[in-house]
Amino acid sequence: MNIDEIIEKALREDIGEGDHTSLATIPANTFSKAQLIVKENGILAGVNIAQKVFQKSDPTLNFKIFIADGTAIYKKDIVFEVEGNPVSILSSERLALNFMQRMSGIATFTRKLSDLLKGLDCKLLDTRKTTPLLRELEKYAVRMGGGENHRMGLYDMIMIKDNHIDFAGGIKNAITSAQAYIKKYNKNLKIEIEVRNFNELREVLNIGGVDRIMLDNFTPADLKEAVKIIGGKYETEASGGIISETIRSFAETGVDYISVGALTHQIKSLDLSLVATK
């Protein structure tokens, strides 16, 4: 489902047969204006989505953007202005805010963590822990905050995790089966494998044939040792319980990537408000 389809279905869910409150209280053939006002400092994401929402609801609305996505915003900043039919503006308001507040919350938290990695050669990644059907928007917000996308879904990488290993009958079976699958179907897919301890790491290194090794729930001290053992032969990724207070210590181990599911699944929406000005 693409963004336009998501917006169309979301508007239909909210408006139904009509915004009766606005239709009942606002005189016909009137013209109004409203501005999006920032009420909390953060990083902006989703202004282009808001524009799509308003113009999908009513193509005659005039929408002016003053601040672009990825920009730091501060209390009382004006992000955009929309003018036209007030019923159309009010019918679109909540959906536009829902998208922008969540996306800006994601971008803000991502920027906070990415700033903690400054000066280090380590990249911050998101995960698949996203809201169903809103993954494209949430991963876009991660990029606006300075992070990178790990993978979009199950289709663009082979990522062998603990359950795959257990169901496949072990690390060797999982890796060799993945290699055979790629060859059989002529797929251009990278292989990443998760390891939970040094024994699994050594087994992966003995087998080879992967592109990245995810070191799951390693302490910073163990992670540093694991990175040393891998010795640059494969890309390395740290995951598991990494928070803002500890992310720098993990990044200082020399690991290439750090993935943090909380970028998209434990987010406080940013406070934004649409205010009528005319």
Buried (B, 14 or more C-beta within 10 A) or exposed (E): EEBEEBBBEBBEEBBEEEBEEBEEEBEEEEEBBBBBBBEBEBBBBBBBBBBBBBBBBBEEBEBEBEBEBBBEBEEEBBBBBBBBBBBBBBBBBBBBBBBBBBBBBBBBBBBBBBEBBEEBEBBBBBBBBBEEEBBBBBBBBBBBBBBBBBBEEEEEBBBBBEEBBEEBEEBBEBBEBBBEEBEEEEEEBBBBBBBBBBEBBEBBBEBEEBEBBBBBBBEBEBBBBBBEEBEEEBBBBBBBEBEEEEBBBBBBBBBBBBBBBBBBBEBEBBBBBBEEEE
